[in-house]
Amino acid sequence: MASHAKNGPQRGRFFIQAYFGARFHDGDQIKLAISNKCFSAAVERISIDAVPEGMGRFNRPRNQHLCRLGLARPDHEIWEECMTRTASLGRWGVLALTSVVGAWLGLATAHAEDADKADIDALKKSLAKYQDYTAAVRDLYLSTVGCVYYSGEKIPGSMDYPKGAMGIHFVNVPSVGQKLDPMHPNVLIYEPTKKGLHLVGVEWLVPLTPDVKEPPKLFGQTFMGPMEGHYPLIPKEFVHYDLHAWLDDNPNGMFSPTNPKVKCNKAEFPMLEKPTKMMPGPM
């Protein structure tokens, strides 16, 4: 009987810690607003080693134990009943807490998406003048000429580019390496069409330097990389992170590096590129 009395607190502590993430020491008191008296009795005082053998919990006669009125029962039966109820209530508590946390996270995500959408809408308005590529050239966005596209080939140790195009890149070289500005991307992306060049996306570039301790982020998105430069249009030595954002619809997602709806078949210089090699650095 005495061994059950000593093991009882340990079993109680185990259940409570497992279901509520709390840690106790002998003598600790926990107040839980739960109407089940047995559960309250089980958790209100964990240390019961001092209860005399032959007595119920909290110095009550056995036939008046909080868990159940009736004939006297061995200590281990009382503990098993109390802890079974404790575990059951604990599981319900975890489920309720999970529901609350899930709802809160969903609300937080919705607010974040709304904020990002507002930023994207502002970005699109700020780029309206660059639908005319000559305005981009005047602002020092200079063409790399080739219309880049990918077959979807996967190469170990290289970036994962879904099948699609990146289009023609107009790079503002002086802005590369400066502080990230969500309203002023480093690159404008154009698709060649029968009517001329159409602005379809933008890109930000961050060179990998000793000062970079973690991948950069914009609009809640983590940049891809680090990777080599996109040879042959960019030197391989230009190790960097990048983030694309598509202004037109993209089945792969707004921030995918490629867009299957963008085509290079009207381009003067279509360029099928291999996936860019990944490089060591913060990821």
Summary of the structure (lengths in Angstrom):
residues: 283
radius of gyration: 32.2
end to end distance: 58.1
largest distance: 95.2
contacts: 788
relative contact order: 0.11
helix: 35%
strand: 21%
